[in-house]
Amino acid sequence: MNKINIKTLIIILTLASIISSCTERIDIKLDSDRQRLVVEAIITDIPGNQYVKLTKTADYFSNKPPEGVSNAVIKIKTSYNTITLNENDSIKGFYEFPFEFVGVQGSDYSLDINLDSEIAGQTNFTANTKMPYLSDDVDSIQVVWNPRFEAWVIRLFALDPPSEDYYMFNGIRNGVLITDSIHKVNIANDNFFNGNYTKGVAVLVLDDYELEPGDTFTLALSNITKDYAAFVNEIQTEIQANEPLFSGPPANISTNISNGAIGWFTAYPTFFSSTMVKEKAETKL
């Protein structure tokens, strides 16, 4: 009897040792990386909806918001003039266009940033982009309840032009943007319906709580460049959970900003289509 107790005790102690070794705390020390400029620059064809945002990168475990970069001289060159942006009085690093400025489809734009102090040894950063054309041949949209997934599906009925196009889809509920984070935005190409009628293709899927019957839902359809589509897809891939857990290290996200800055300068037109959200029982798949 004593032998059995001793043997059992040995097994328990061995298991305890293994468990404690599996939960041992490991402190990972990550050295600070060199600071870099982050650029978010957007031109649309909607008045008051264009801006340039400048921030600095932070360490991996930093729990502070990115630091805005003030006192920069930012110029946008178009085919007909050059515009100097003004920094917002209350938002550090946020630079605004004149309200009446709108992008023009098919136009080229150049961005020139000059800082008053160096970041990573540089003070000047440039980028170029072109606003694609966007067909407005949209018949309608539908908001359909899918009971299997317990989600709202946004379907688009439109004639796609024969050109190679890349689209960004955003959702607006009663005038408020609900795809307000980059992981909620849907990016798609027209490979499956290029030059054809879309016949109600699904372009957005929203959670149950994001819409209610009686809401006015507006789909914002933007035609973006191929490179910008790849940039957004890369960000969405990097911010989602890795599967499996011990997958490879994250890759560097592409950029079209010069001199080692990260981010993107883009221009795109947008078309809006609205409908009322029906009761779930009234929707048909």
Secondary structure, 3 states (H helix, E strand, C coil): CHHHHHHHHHHHHHHHHHHHHHCCCCCCCCCCCCCCEEEEEEEECCCCCCEEEEEECCCCCCCCCCCECCCCEEEEECCCCEEECEECCCCCCEEECCCCCCCCCCCEEEEEEEEEEEECCEEEEEEEEECCCCCCCEEEEEEEEECCCCEEEEEEEEECCCCCCEEEEEEEECCEECCCCHHHCEEEECCCCCCCECCCEEEEEEEHHHCCCCCEEEEEEEEECHHHHHHHHHHHHHHCCCCCCCCCCCCCCCCCCCCCCEEEEEEECEEEEEEECCCHHHCCC
